[in-house]
Amino acid sequence: MCNHLETSKKFIEEITHQAYPLIELQFIQLFAEENDWFVEDLLSKLQNEFRSLITCEKTMVFPSILKVFNKEKSEDGSAPNVMEMMNITRNKESKMTLLIEELKTYLIMNAQVFQYNELKYLVQLFEQMFVPLKLKWNKMIDQRSESCACFKLYTLNTINQNQL
Amino acid sequence: MNLSLHSCLSCQVKHGSVFDALTNDELRGLDGHKSCACFKKGQYVFTEHGMPMALYCVHAGKIKITRTGLDGKEQIVRLAKPGDILGYRAIVSNERYQCSAVALEDASICIIDKQYFFSAMEINSKFAFEMLKKIGQDLRTAEAQIVSLSQKNIRERMAEAILFLKATYGFETDQQTLNVRFSREEIADFAGTSTESAIRLLSEFSHDGLISREGKSIKVLNLPKLIKTANLIE
């Protein structure tokens, strides 16, 4: 068992038990309000992307990372391709960042007309909680992939499998 | 930008354009309220965020209407050809230009005084109706683009979900079949969409030769195309 297992567990818990529920709750709050079609459309895209990210991370990414640190393998000896997963995750995060930027532009352009407090809070949650947390998490995985023996072993296994 | 004057009365490109609704007298009047300019390839006709001063009608050449995206890249919104008018949305709504217009090739454009354009709409209801029709058509196109863009997002997420499955569970020995079986409901959750949309998308992907399905098993037939569909940033 790798000594980074506990750090990862803590990270995952913070992401899944604090950040994600707060953002999900804010989506519910926002959809209960009457928004104009442009905001509604952006919010719906963002929420779909967000829910997809949550499901993929909870079902595939996080268990795979824990497996790596736990030095586990599936019954057939195969190992998940963690770096590929992280690449797709980052892609999803980039798309969400673009949607947040669009919401921010909307807020700036309409600042004098309405308050949009709930919308501002959602943007804040993403910018001040979600993005920094995911940056730290991604950085930790990047560092582990370069220096941790578990990751190196797994990456090597994955490459070997792909070459078969 | 070179200047030369084309007479609206004898203009051939006006046929099929909104100006077809003007009477001969009004067309003669229009001649007195416009100037004509030649734009070299790459030259701006008007720029994003500028104040609209006039209505533009393409006499010759092609114009691209562009908008700067969030990433700072230029996005082509639409193309304009002879007979098409430009800049009317900003004039009618009295807002700054949301787009830029750039000559794709050497072009000749008539620049119509906006006050004359407004008075022509007030006087000639047929012309005003043609303008309404034009704005309605633009709205229809914009709505179609919104739908197509949202479909694109769902396609991207579905492709990502399949790539996630591939990265997590890998392939079976044939190096094509995903080493996992999920129900369509579960795949819909991964893609952040409804089960109905997931079923339709999986059928579309099969039809496009990206994957094939047998029961719950998914075979990836064209991995590079699937990666492209997911719009993965390298």
Chai-1 contact restraints between the chains, C-beta under 6 A:
chainA,res_idxA,chainB,res_idxB,connection_type,confidence,min_distance_angstrom,max_distance_angstrom,comment,restraint_id
A,K45,B,N153,contact,1.0,0.0,6.0,A-B,restraint_1
A,N48,B,G192,contact,1.0,0.0,6.0,A-B,restraint_2
A,R51,B,G192,contact,1.0,0.0,6.0,A-B,restraint_3
A,S52,B,R157,contact,1.0,0.0,6.0,A-B,restraint_4
A,S52,B,A191,contact,1.0,0.0,6.0,A-B,restraint_5
A,S52,B,G192,contact,1.0,0.0,6.0,A-B,restraint_6
A,T55,B,D189,contact,1.0,0.0,6.0,A-B,restraint_7
A,T55,B,F190,contact,1.0,0.0,6.0,A-B,restraint_8
A,C56,B,F164,contact,1.0,0.0,6.0,A-B,restraint_9
A,C56,B,F190,contact,1.0,0.0,6.0,A-B,restraint_10
A,M60,B,F164,contact,1.0,0.0,6.0,A-B,restraint_11
A,M60,B,T168,contact,1.0,0.0,6.0,A-B,restraint_12
A,S64,B,T168,contact,1.0,0.0,6.0,A-B,restraint_13
A,S78,B,G170,contact,1.0,0.0,6.0,A-B,restraint_14
A,P80,B,T168,contact,1.0,0.0,6.0,A-B,restraint_15
A,N81,B,A167,contact,1.0,0.0,6.0,A-B,restraint_16
A,E84,B,A167,contact,1.0,0.0,6.0,A-B,restraint_17
A,M85,B,A167,contact,1.0,0.0,6.0,A-B,restraint_18
A,I88,B,E160,contact,1.0,0.0,6.0,A-B,restraint_19
A,I88,B,L163,contact,1.0,0.0,6.0,A-B,restraint_20
A,I88,B,F164,contact,1.0,0.0,6.0,A-B,restraint_21
A,N91,B,L232,contact,1.0,0.0,6.0,A-B,restraint_22
A,N91,B,I233,contact,1.0,0.0,6.0,A-B,restraint_23
A,S94,B,I233,contact,1.0,0.0,6.0,A-B,restraint_24
A,L98,B,L70,contact,1.0,0.0,6.0,A-B,restraint_25
A,E101,B,L70,contact,1.0,0.0,6.0,A-B,restraint_26
